[in-house]
């Protein structure tokens, strides 16, 4: 996740939007926000899983793992504490990503996240078993409060069950918020509560519909970013980095 690269098609879409929008505003533009360009002194690496022993039954039929993920994607707000944040397809000026986001393949779709400090993410990977978003700078939301990636997915387990999860790798974007986070843990702890609510609500929805699921304790690591820089510079391997911080 930490070294994940967006595909060229997504980069090209942002470049096209940026060129179109720059005619009207040469300052506030469209571009991805990479971990390497952020200011946070630590890097967040988290993993919030839900163990599924039996998939739920909807309308008299047991859904597949990929159908469960699709249900979540198209109704994220129904699976989280919306007092913390809400998600909606990005709409600004002539850009309206609602149709793309709700399509069978939302690659390149942007999402506006309504929270204390609003932000935009863009889908940079999509498969039937997972999808990944990367933070983006847009003229609607400006900088996202963190820079990095987040993934949601469902994996098949060796025991015949499944694991639904969200995992993220990111850093605080700007210096002042990073300073506040250092002394209050406000930024990351707020996100932790959001993804904890996802675990709880996903578990409840599965159990309420004839399935069987339970929350698994999250794995959270926040090492000094210097370790990550060592990986980028080739000083240590990604495997060594993961061992050092306990990151998936």
N, C-alpha and C positions, 0 to 999 in steps of 0.2 A: 504493500500500500504506500509506504513512504517514498518509493521510487517510481510509482505509477505515472505513466505518461499519457496524456490525452491523445486520441487519434487525430490525424490530420484533418479529417472531415469536420470535427468539432472546432478545431483551431481556425479552419477556413471560414466556418460560419460566423465566428466572432470577428474575424478580420473583415468580412463583408459588412456586417452590421456596424463595425467601427468606422469603416470608410464612408458608409452612408450617413451615419450620425455626425461625423466630424464636420460635415458641411454646415451643420447648424450649431455645433458646439465643439470647438477644438480642444477643450480641456477635459470634460467628463466623457470618457470613452468606454469601449468594451474590451476587456482582456481577462485572461485567466490570472489567478493569484496563486503562485507557487509557494511551497513551504520555504524554499531557499530565500525568497524575497521578503519574508516577514521579519518582525523585530523581537518576537518572543524568545526569552532566554531558555525556555524549556520546550520540549515537544510532547504533545499529548498523543498517547497511543492507547486506545480503549477498545474493548470487546464486550458487548452486552448480549448474551445468548438466552434463548428459551428452548428447553428440551421438549420435543414433541414425541410422545409415545404413540399417539393415534391422531391422525388428521381429522379435522372437523367434517361434519356432514351439513351441506347447504342444499335446501330444496330437495331433500330426499336422496342426495348423492354425496358420497365422500369425495371431497375435492383433492386434487393432486397438490404436490408441494409447489409446483410452478403456479398453479391457480391461486394458492394461498398468497404467494408473493405478489401476484397481480392484483388481488383484492386489496392487499395492504397498499400497494403503490397508488392505486386510484382513489384511496380513501385514507391517506396518511393521518389526517386530522381526527379520524375516528379511532385511532390507535394510540394517541398521545394525549398528554395533559395540555390542552389548548390555552391554559393560563400562562404557559411557558413560551409557546410559539405556535404559529399556524403556517401551513404551506399552501401555496396556490400557484397555478401556472403564471409565468411572467407575462405581464401586459404593460407596455409602455410605448407611446407614440403609435407607430404602425406595426409594432411587434406584438403578436398575440400567440402564445405557445400552448394554449389550452388544447387545441386539436392534436398537436404533436405529442404532448404529454400523455393524453388519454388514448393514444394510438397503440397498436401492437408493438411498435418499436419506437420508444421515445428518445433515442440517441440524439443528442444535440438540443433537447428541450431545456429551457431554463425555468427555475422555480424561484419565486419571491418568497422569502421567509419573513413573516411578520413577527418581530420580537422586540426586545428592549432596544437593540441596535440592529435594524433591519439588514438583510443581506440577500445576495443572489447566489444560487448554485446552478451548474449546468451538467446534464447527464453526459458523462464521457465514456461510459461502458454500459452495455445492456446485453444480458443473456436471460434465458428463461429461469435460471436459478439465482441470478444476482444482478444488481445494477449499482453503478458507482457515480457519484457526483463530485465535481471539483468547484471550489469557490471561485467567484468571478467578480470583477469590478464592472459595474454597469451604471449608466446615467440615472437610473431609478434609485438604486440603493447605495451607490458609491462603493467604498471598501466593505467587504464582509469582515465582521469582527475577528474571524480566524482565517488562516490561509492553509489550504490542504484538501484532503479527500475524505469522503465518507461512503461506505458501502452497506447495502442491505442485501441479505440473501437467505437461502434455505439450502442446507447440505444434508445429504443422506448419511446416516450413521451406520456403523458396523452392526449394531443390534437390531436393525430394521426400522428404527425410528428416524427422526429428523432433528436438525437444529436450525431454528430461525435466529438470525443475529443482525446486529448492526456493529460496524467497526469503523473507527476513524483514526486518521493521523493528521495532526494539524498544529499550528502555532498561533499565538496571539499576533494579530497583524501589526498593530501600532504600539509605539513605545509607552504612552500613558496608560492605555488599558492593560498592557503587560505589567506595568508597575502596580496597578490596582489589584490585578490578579495575584501577583506575588504576595501581597500582604493580606488579601481577603479571600483569595481563591474563588472570587465571585464568578468569573467567566467560565472556567471549567466546571465548577460545582453546579452551576445552573444547567449546563449541558448534561452533566451526569444525571441530574434529576429528570430531565426531559427523556433521556434514553432509558432511565429506570422506569418511567411511566409507560414507555413503549413495551418493555418486558411485561409489566403487570397487565396492561390492557390486551396485549396479544394473547397472553396466557388465559385471561378471563374469557375472551371471545372464542378461543378454541374449546375451552371446557364447557362453555354455555351451549355449544353446538355439537355436542356428542363426541368431541375429541378429548384428548388427555395431554396436558402440558404442564410444565412447572418452570418457574424462574430459576436460572442458574446464576450464581454470584458473578458479577462482571470482573474482568481483568483490566486493570488500569495502571499504566506506567507513564511517568512524566520525567524522563531523564533530561540532563543538560543537553542543549542542542549541539554542543561541541562534539558529542558522540556521533550525531547524525552527519555533521560536517566531515568527520573522519571517514564515514562510509562514502560520502560524495567525492572526497579527495582520494579514495582508494587506500587509505591508511589501514582500515580494518574491513573485513568482509561483512556483507549483510547478515550472514549467519551468526557471526560473532556479535554483531550489534544486537540481534534479536535475543541471543543468550544473555547478554548483559542487562537488558531491560525487561525481559520476559514478555516481549511483544510478539503477537501472532503474525 
